[in-house]
Amino acid sequence: MTLPFVPFAIRWFDLVDITVVAVMIYYMLLWLQGTRAIPLIRGLVLVLLIYLAGRILGLYTINWFFDKFVALIAVMLVILFQPELRRTLERFGRGRLLGTLGFAPTPHGSFYVRNIVRAVEQMSEEKVGALIVLERMTGLTEYLESGVRLDALLSSELVVSIFDPRSPLHDGAIVVQGERILAASCLLPLSESRLLDKRLGTRHRAAVGISELSDALVIIVSEKTGTISLAENGYLTRYLTKDQLEEKLFSLYKVEKVKNEGWPFNRFKLWKK
């Protein structure tokens, strides 16, 4: 039996059709990265696998359930994904397709680390409370929306001025991506871990909370004692010195210091993986 001849033009348009759909799905996944939709998508995939298994194996009860409640499941998905769907449609409407895609940029080097360390050291000495979130691979878009957008070049002076008690933006966290401060006065989820010291305040619990939900690195300066702390992967490291914080940031971003030259004229190089 010979297959019917399919014109080249039809096959070409089919290829374009599949490519467009694949690109749209890819971009949607990029936009959803770092949001609460990712666990929901995993659960949806599991439900689809159960449905396919029921169809293939001829499981009557599972097939009956999906046939009866498919409309209800569709409505539930729209409700659960409502914030992410709204955000995606808004991006389409604003026409910022190319400007909002991609992963978090990596810092350019030692100048980035030095600015953060200088600001933290000054605030620690003056006992000014601070909460600095360093975004890594997991996006923090939903938390940016709770604060005030800045999109400003990072500098130690700007960080200190934001957390000045007289500043209207001092209450909350700043989110840093690459060498830019994306937003200030951001609200973060509080950790419910029972392992944390009950004497810790909201600032430390918020730092641990965001580190539990993402791979962000969070720097905390205590308002009462000036103590420098670091939250990562749900763990809190307290009583850091300025040098320890500096070494941690240099190690994190694979930047090697050149100790023979003074800042800001020192050079840096990326470690080979």
C-alpha positions as CSV (number, residue, x, y, z in Angstrom):
1,M,0.0,0.0,0.0
2,T,1.5,3.3,-1.1
3,L,1.0,6.5,0.9
4,P,-0.7,9.4,-0.9
5,F,1.5,12.1,-2.2
6,V,1.7,15.2,0.0
7,P,2.6,18.5,-1.7
8,F,5.7,20.2,-0.3
9,A,3.8,23.4,0.4
10,I,1.4,21.6,2.8
11,R,4.3,19.9,4.7
12,W,6.1,23.2,4.9
13,F,3.1,25.0,6.5
14,D,2.7,22.1,8.9
15,L,6.3,22.6,10.0
16,V,5.7,26.4,10.5
17,D,2.5,25.6,12.4
18,I,4.3,23.2,14.8
19,T,7.2,25.6,15.2
20,V,5.0,28.6,16.2
21,V,3.1,26.5,18.8
22,A,6.4,25.2,20.2
23,V,7.8,28.7,20.5
24,M,4.7,30.0,22.2
25,I,4.8,27.2,24.8
26,Y,8.5,27.8,25.3
27,Y,8.0,31.5,26.0
28,M,5.1,30.9,28.3
29,L,7.2,28.5,30.3
30,L,9.9,31.2,30.6
31,W,7.4,33.7,31.8
32,L,6.0,31.2,34.4
33,Q,9.5,30.4,35.7
34,G,9.9,31.2,39.3
35,T,6.1,31.6,39.9
36,R,3.7,29.3,41.8
37,A,2.4,28.0,38.5
38,I,5.3,25.6,38.1
39,P,4.1,23.1,40.8
40,L,0.6,23.4,39.3
41,I,2.0,22.5,35.9
42,R,3.7,19.4,37.4
43,G,0.4,18.4,39.0
44,L,-1.4,18.9,35.6
45,V,1.1,16.7,33.9
46,L,0.5,14.0,36.4
47,V,-3.3,14.2,35.9
48,L,-2.8,14.0,32.1
49,L,-0.6,10.9,32.5
50,I,-3.3,9.2,34.6
51,Y,-5.9,10.1,32.0
52,L,-3.7,8.6,29.2
53,A,-3.1,5.5,31.2
54,G,-6.8,5.1,31.7
55,R,-7.5,5.4,28.0
56,I,-4.7,3.0,27.0
57,L,-5.5,0.4,29.6
58,G,-9.3,0.8,29.3
59,L,-9.9,1.6,33.0
60,Y,-13.6,2.3,33.1
61,T,-13.8,4.3,36.4
62,I,-11.0,6.7,35.4
63,N,-12.5,7.2,32.0
64,W,-15.9,7.9,33.4
65,F,-14.5,10.4,35.9
66,F,-12.7,12.4,33.3
67,D,-15.6,12.3,30.8
68,K,-18.0,13.6,33.5
69,F,-15.8,16.3,35.1
70,V,-13.6,17.5,32.2
71,A,-15.5,20.8,32.0
72,L,-15.1,21.3,35.8
73,I,-11.4,20.6,35.6
74,A,-11.0,23.1,32.8
75,V,-12.7,25.8,34.9
76,M,-10.6,24.9,37.9
77,L,-7.4,25.3,35.8
78,V,-8.4,28.8,34.6
79,I,-9.0,29.8,38.2
80,L,-5.7,28.4,39.5
81,F,-3.7,29.9,36.7
82,Q,-5.5,33.2,36.6
83,P,-2.6,35.4,37.9
84,E,-0.1,33.9,35.5
85,L,-2.6,34.0,32.5
86,R,-3.3,37.7,33.2
87,R,0.4,38.5,33.4
88,T,1.1,36.7,30.1
89,L,-1.7,38.5,28.3
90,E,-0.6,41.9,29.6
91,R,2.9,41.2,28.2
92,F,1.4,40.4,24.9
93,G,-0.7,43.6,25.0
94,R,2.3,45.8,25.8
95,G,4.3,44.4,23.0
96,R,7.3,43.6,25.1
97,L,7.9,40.2,23.8
98,L,11.7,40.4,23.3
99,G,12.4,42.7,26.3
100,T,11.0,40.4,29.0
101,L,12.4,37.1,27.9
102,G,15.5,35.3,29.1
103,F,17.1,34.2,32.4
104,A,18.6,36.4,35.1
105,P,21.9,37.9,33.9
106,T,25.0,37.1,35.9
107,P,26.9,39.9,37.6
108,H,29.8,41.3,35.7
109,G,32.4,41.0,38.4
110,S,34.1,42.4,41.4
111,F,32.6,45.9,41.1
112,Y,29.1,44.3,41.7
113,V,30.3,42.5,44.8
114,R,32.2,45.4,46.2
115,N,29.2,47.7,46.0
116,I,27.0,45.3,48.0
117,V,29.7,44.7,50.6
118,R,30.4,48.4,51.1
119,A,26.7,49.1,51.6
120,V,26.2,46.2,54.0
121,E,29.3,47.2,56.0
122,Q,28.1,50.8,56.3
123,M,24.6,49.8,57.4
124,S,25.9,47.3,59.8
125,E,28.1,49.9,61.5
126,E,25.1,52.4,61.7
127,K,22.6,49.6,62.7
128,V,20.3,50.3,59.8
129,G,18.0,47.4,59.0
130,A,18.3,46.0,55.5
131,L,17.0,43.1,53.4
132,I,18.8,42.5,50.0
133,V,17.6,39.7,47.7
134,L,20.1,38.6,45.1
135,E,18.1,36.9,42.3
136,R,19.8,33.9,40.6
137,M,18.1,31.4,38.3
138,T,14.6,31.4,39.8
139,G,12.6,34.4,38.7
140,L,11.0,36.6,41.4
141,T,8.5,38.5,39.2
142,E,5.5,38.0,41.5
143,Y,7.4,39.5,44.4
144,L,8.6,42.5,42.3
145,E,4.9,43.4,41.8
146,S,4.4,44.0,45.5
147,G,7.1,46.7,45.6
148,V,8.1,49.8,43.8
149,R,9.9,49.4,40.4
150,L,13.3,51.0,40.1
151,D,15.4,49.3,37.5
152,A,18.4,51.3,38.6
153,L,22.1,50.6,38.4
154,L,23.4,49.1,41.6
155,S,25.6,51.3,43.8
156,S,26.4,51.3,47.5
157,E,25.2,54.8,47.8
158,L,21.8,53.9,46.3
159,V,21.4,50.9,48.6
160,V,22.2,52.9,51.7
161,S,19.8,55.6,50.7
162,I,17.0,53.2,50.1
163,F,17.3,51.6,53.6
164,D,17.6,55.0,55.3
165,P,14.9,55.1,58.0
166,R,13.7,58.4,56.6
167,S,13.3,56.9,53.1
168,P,9.7,55.9,52.1
169,L,11.2,52.7,50.5
170,H,13.2,51.5,53.5
171,D,10.4,49.1,54.7
172,G,10.7,45.8,52.8
173,A,13.3,44.2,50.6
174,I,15.2,45.2,47.5
175,V,15.5,42.7,44.6
176,V,18.8,42.8,42.7
177,Q,19.2,41.2,39.3
178,G,22.7,41.3,37.7
179,E,24.0,44.8,38.3
180,R,20.6,46.4,38.6
181,I,18.1,47.0,41.5
182,L,14.8,45.9,40.0
183,A,12.5,47.0,42.9
184,A,12.4,48.2,46.4
185,S,10.0,47.9,49.3
186,C,9.0,44.4,48.2
187,L,7.0,42.0,50.4
188,L,8.4,38.5,50.9
189,P,6.7,35.4,52.3
190,L,7.5,34.6,55.9
191,S,9.1,31.2,56.8
192,E,7.0,28.9,58.9
193,S,10.0,26.8,59.9
194,R,10.1,25.8,63.6
195,L,13.9,25.5,63.5
196,L,14.3,29.3,63.5
197,D,15.1,31.1,66.7
198,K,11.8,32.5,68.0
199,R,13.7,35.7,68.9
200,L,14.2,36.5,65.2
201,G,12.0,39.2,63.7
202,T,10.0,39.5,60.5
203,R,13.0,40.6,58.4
204,H,14.9,37.4,59.1
205,R,11.9,35.2,58.7
206,A,11.1,36.8,55.3
207,A,14.7,36.2,54.2
208,V,14.5,32.5,55.0
209,G,11.0,32.3,53.5
210,I,12.1,33.6,50.1
211,S,15.2,31.4,50.2
212,E,12.9,28.3,50.8
213,L,10.9,29.1,47.7
214,S,13.7,30.1,45.3
215,D,17.5,29.8,44.9
216,A,17.9,33.5,45.8
217,L,20.7,34.6,48.2
218,V,19.4,37.0,50.8
219,I,21.5,39.4,52.9
220,I,20.1,40.7,56.2
221,V,21.3,43.5,58.4
222,S,19.8,43.6,61.9
223,E,18.3,46.9,62.9
224,K,18.9,46.2,66.6
225,T,22.4,44.8,66.6
226,G,23.8,45.5,63.2
227,T,24.5,41.7,62.7
228,I,25.0,40.5,59.2
229,S,23.2,37.3,58.2
230,L,22.8,35.3,55.1
231,A,19.9,33.1,54.0
232,E,20.3,30.5,51.3
233,N,18.2,27.3,50.6
234,G,16.1,27.8,53.7
235,Y,19.1,28.1,56.0
236,L,20.2,31.1,57.9
237,T,23.9,31.9,58.7
238,R,24.3,34.6,61.3
239,Y,27.1,36.8,62.7
240,L,29.0,37.1,59.4
241,T,31.9,39.5,59.1
242,K,32.4,41.8,56.2
243,D,35.2,39.6,54.9
244,Q,33.1,36.4,55.2
245,L,30.3,38.0,53.2
246,E,32.7,39.2,50.6
247,E,34.2,35.7,50.1
248,K,30.8,34.2,49.9
249,L,29.7,36.5,47.1
250,F,32.9,36.1,45.2
251,S,32.6,32.3,45.5
252,L,28.9,32.4,44.5
253,Y,29.5,34.4,41.3
254,K,32.7,32.6,40.4
255,V,34.8,35.8,40.6
256,E,38.4,35.7,41.6
257,K,39.9,38.7,43.4
258,V,43.3,40.1,42.5
259,K,44.7,41.1,45.8
260,N,47.7,43.0,44.5
261,E,45.5,45.9,43.2
262,G,43.2,48.1,45.2
263,W,39.6,48.6,44.6
264,P,38.1,50.0,42.4
265,F,41.0,49.3,40.0
266,N,41.3,45.6,40.6
267,R,40.6,43.2,37.8
268,F,38.7,39.9,37.9
269,K,38.4,36.8,35.9
270,L,35.8,34.1,35.7
271,W,36.6,30.6,37.0
272,K,36.5,27.9,34.5
273,K,33.8,25.3,35.2
